[in-house]
Amino acid sequence: MLLKLAEAGGLSLLSSEALEFEIGRIPNPGRRQHALLMLSLASERVVVSPEAEGLARTLHGAGLQPMDALHRALAVVHRADFFCSTDDRLLKEAKGLETHTTKLVTPIELVMEVETCT
């Protein structure tokens, strides 16, 4: 559903050099290609800035894994409305961390949010 919304222009996705790095490390070529295809739906690609690096360090110091902290920081710095993840550990660890207006959600929660707005 989310990918269809992105394809139709009803949802804007962000890509980042951090996501590209992690996707590049996927050992299974089919899964890597599928992830790159999903990433190609992004309407904007963001880069790691000093502001994002600083926030990522803070989030890492608060308990997030380094790459999780960087992904979360990029979403916050670039003012994403939502940060969507299926990583249960990340969701649990990041729920209590203040990140301003970027809301942490699961894909199901994001679908419900998007449906509420349309």
C-alpha positions in Angstrom: 0.0 0.0 0.0 2.7 2.5 0.9 4.7 1.8 -2.2 1.6 2.3 -4.3 0.9 5.6 -2.6 4.5 6.7 -3.3 4.2 5.6 -7.0 0.9 7.6 -7.3 2.4 10.6 -5.7 0.3 10.4 -2.6 3.3 9.9 -0.3 6.8 11.4 -0.6 9.7 9.2 0.4 13.1 10.3 1.3 16.3 8.5 0.3 19.7 9.0 1.8 23.3 8.1 1.2 23.1 6.2 4.5 20.3 4.0 3.0 22.2 3.5 -0.2 25.2 2.4 1.9 23.2 -0.1 3.9 21.4 -1.5 0.8 24.8 -1.9 -0.9 25.8 -4.3 1.9 22.8 -6.6 1.4 24.5 -9.9 0.3 21.5 -11.4 -1.6 21.5 -9.8 -5.1 17.7 -10.2 -5.5 16.9 -8.5 -2.1 19.4 -5.8 -2.8 17.9 -5.1 -6.2 14.4 -5.0 -4.7 15.5 -2.5 -2.0 17.1 -0.3 -4.7 13.9 -0.4 -6.7 11.9 0.7 -3.6 14.5 3.5 -3.0 14.1 4.7 -6.6 10.5 5.8 -5.6 11.9 8.4 -3.3 11.2 12.0 -4.4 14.2 13.4 -2.6 17.7 12.2 -1.7 19.3 13.7 1.4 22.9 13.8 2.4 24.6 13.6 5.8 25.2 17.2 7.0 27.1 18.3 10.1 23.7 18.9 11.8 22.6 15.3 11.1 26.0 14.0 12.3 25.6 15.9 15.6 22.1 14.6 16.2 23.2 11.1 15.2 25.9 11.2 17.9 23.4 12.4 20.5 20.9 9.6 19.5 23.7 7.1 19.6 24.7 8.3 23.0 21.1 7.8 24.1 21.2 4.2 23.1 20.5 3.8 19.4 22.9 1.8 17.2 25.1 4.1 15.0 23.3 3.5 11.7 19.9 3.6 13.3 20.8 6.9 14.9 22.0 8.3 11.5 18.8 7.3 9.7 16.7 8.8 12.5 18.8 12.0 12.5 18.5 12.4 8.8 14.7 12.1 9.0 14.6 14.7 11.8 17.0 17.2 10.2 15.2 17.0 6.9 11.8 17.5 8.7 10.2 14.2 7.6 6.8 13.8 9.1 7.3 10.2 9.8 10.2 7.7 10.3 8.9 4.3 9.4 10.7 1.1 10.5 10.0 -2.6 10.9 13.0 -3.0 13.2 11.4 -3.9 16.6 14.6 -3.2 18.5 14.9 0.3 16.9 11.2 1.0 17.5 11.5 0.1 21.2 14.8 2.0 21.7 13.7 5.1 19.8 10.2 5.5 21.1 11.2 7.4 24.2 13.7 9.8 22.4 12.5 13.3 21.6 12.9 14.0 17.9 10.7 17.0 17.5 8.0 16.6 14.9 9.3 13.4 13.1 6.9 10.7 14.4 8.3 7.1 14.7 5.9 4.6 13.2 5.6 1.0 11.9 4.3 0.5 8.3 0.8 -0.3 9.6 0.8 2.9 11.7 1.9 4.9 8.7 -0.8 3.4 6.5 -3.4 4.4 9.2 -1.8 7.9 9.4 -1.9 8.4 5.7 -5.5 7.1 5.4 -6.5 9.6 8.1 -5.1 12.5 6.2 -6.7 11.6 2.9 
